[in-house]
Each structure stands twice: as C-alpha cells, then as structure tokens.
Amino acid sequence: MPIRNSAKALIIRDDKILLTKNKDGNGYFYLFPGGGQEQGETLHEALKRECIEEIGREVEVGELIHIREYIGRNHEHASFDYDVHQMEFYFRCSMFNEMDKDPAPTNPDSHQVGVEWMDLNELTNCRLYPKKIIHYLNKDLAPVVYLGDIN
C-alpha cells in the first residue's frame, strides 16, 4: 500500500478546539478535521475540501504546525490498519464567517456523527486520535515539529 498524505486542521478558539465526533463499537472518539490528499491537489486544497465535508465550513489555511507519521502495524489498531502508512500535516486554520452558524458536516466520514468544540483541558478525558498530540496543543502551537510515528 502506498504512503498516503493527509491534511488536518487545528482550529482553536477561546481555549477550545474543533474536532469531528465519531462513534464505533467502543463509543465516541474524536479526530481532527481533514483527510486524504487526492491526485493533483495541494495539501491546502485537500484540507479546504475536507473541512467543507466534515465541518461544513470554509477554512483559511495558515501555517504548518506539526507533521505526524503513522505506521499502523506499530500501534494499537494494527489488527485493522496494519498496512496503513500515512503522513499527516497539521495546519493552523481559522473559519470564515465564524459566527454565521455552528459547524456541521455536509459529507461526513462513515463513523462521523457530528462536530464538537472541546475544551483543551478536557482532551485527556476523551478518545482523541492521535492522543499524543495533546502534549503539543497546550504549547500555543509552536512552530513545526516532526512528531514521528505516534498514535
């Protein structure tokens, strides 16, 4: 399986971060908005498209903050994503017309049930993937950090 690029949005407002809310057999889990880059798309274009689908809002893509590598066979979900190798690029983003309406998906992923503003201090109490990124979110989104193969 080829290495897949994915662009993710870090949208923070008033000490809260916008996440997609998802559900599986173990309950709710949270992900950062964004997704896979398609052939011919830049990472910025992919992120804008994915945010419209997952949070129903246009975003302005800002600076690159983190790069995360994920090699499925090295982590807890190896039983179903053993062959996954993904490079994730996390960008600081802001929403256009923030006060117009609450974010809501227009074309959600299969497990997505909604969108939620989560208090940054509550992130350790939920199933967030990748969970190790929490450590970096509380540092005012410092400049680019290669986080390595984490989950």
C-alpha positions in Angstrom: 0.0 0.0 0.0 1.4 3.4 -0.9 2.1 6.1 1.7 -0.9 8.4 2.0 -0.8 12.2 2.7 -3.4 13.7 4.9 -4.0 17.3 5.8 -5.5 18.2 9.2 -6.9 21.4 10.7 -6.1 22.8 14.1 -9.0 25.3 14.7 -8.7 26.8 18.2 -11.0 29.5 19.6 -11.4 30.6 23.3 -9.3 27.7 24.6 -11.4 25.1 22.7 -10.5 23.1 19.6 -12.9 22.0 16.9 -13.0 18.2 16.4 -15.0 15.7 14.5 -17.1 13.4 16.8 -17.2 9.8 15.7 -18.7 6.6 17.0 -17.6 2.9 16.9 -18.3 -0.2 18.9 -16.4 1.2 21.9 -18.2 4.5 22.0 -17.3 8.0 20.9 -13.9 9.1 19.6 -12.6 12.4 18.2 -10.4 13.3 15.3 -9.0 16.5 13.8 -11.0 17.7 10.7 -9.3 16.9 7.5 -8.3 13.9 5.3 -6.6 12.4 2.4 -4.9 14.4 -0.4 -6.2 13.5 -3.8 -4.1 13.3 -7.0 -3.5 16.8 -8.3 -4.5 18.6 -5.1 -2.2 20.6 -2.9 -2.3 20.0 0.9 -4.1 23.3 1.3 -6.7 22.3 -1.3 -7.2 18.9 0.3 -7.7 20.5 3.7 -10.2 23.1 2.4 -12.3 20.3 0.7 -12.2 18.0 3.7 -13.2 20.8 6.1 -16.3 21.6 4.0 -17.2 17.9 4.0 -16.5 17.3 7.7 -17.4 20.5 9.5 -19.4 22.2 6.8 -17.3 25.4 6.8 -14.7 27.0 4.7 -11.4 27.5 6.4 -8.4 29.7 5.9 -5.3 27.5 6.0 -2.5 29.0 8.0 1.0 27.8 8.9 2.1 24.2 9.1 2.4 23.3 12.8 3.1 19.6 13.0 3.9 16.6 10.9 2.9 13.2 12.2 3.8 9.9 10.7 1.6 6.9 11.3 2.6 3.3 10.6 -0.3 1.2 11.5 1.5 -2.1 12.3 3.3 -0.2 15.1 0.2 0.8 17.1 -2.8 -0.4 19.0 -5.1 -0.6 15.9 -2.7 -2.9 13.9 -5.4 -5.5 13.6 -7.4 -3.4 11.1 -4.8 -0.9 9.8 -1.7 -3.0 9.7 -0.8 -1.8 6.1 -1.6 1.9 6.7 1.3 4.3 6.3 0.2 7.9 6.5 1.9 11.3 6.7 -0.3 13.9 8.4 0.3 17.6 8.0 -1.4 19.7 10.8 -2.1 23.3 9.9 -3.3 26.2 12.0 -6.7 27.2 10.5 -9.5 29.6 11.0 -13.1 29.5 9.8 -14.6 32.1 7.5 -17.7 33.8 8.9 -17.2 32.1 12.3 -20.3 33.4 13.9 -22.8 32.6 11.0 -23.7 29.1 12.1 -22.5 26.2 14.1 -20.2 23.8 12.2 -21.9 20.7 10.9 -20.8 18.0 8.4 -22.1 18.1 4.8 -20.5 14.8 3.7 -19.3 13.1 6.9 -17.0 10.1 7.0 -18.6 6.8 7.8 -18.0 6.9 11.6 -18.6 10.7 12.0 -21.7 11.7 14.0 -21.0 15.4 14.4 -18.7 18.2 15.3 -17.7 19.4 18.7 -15.8 22.2 20.3 -13.7 20.5 23.0 -12.1 22.4 25.9 -8.3 22.0 25.5 -8.1 21.0 29.2 -10.6 18.1 28.6 -8.7 16.4 25.8 -7.1 13.9 28.1 -10.5 12.7 29.2 -11.7 11.6 25.7 -10.6 9.2 23.0 -8.7 11.5 20.7 -6.5 10.3 17.9 -3.6 10.9 17.8 -3.7 11.2 21.6 0.0 12.1 21.9 -0.6 15.3 20.1 -2.4 16.7 23.2 1.0 17.5 24.7 1.8 19.8 21.8 -1.6 21.5 21.6 -1.1 23.1 25.0 2.1 24.8 24.0 0.5 27.6 21.9 1.0 25.7 18.7 4.8 26.1 18.5 6.5 26.0 15.1 6.7 22.9 13.0 7.6 19.8 14.9 8.1 16.4 13.3 6.3 14.2 15.8 7.4 10.8 14.4 5.4 7.6 14.3 2.9 8.3 17.1 -0.7 7.4 18.0 
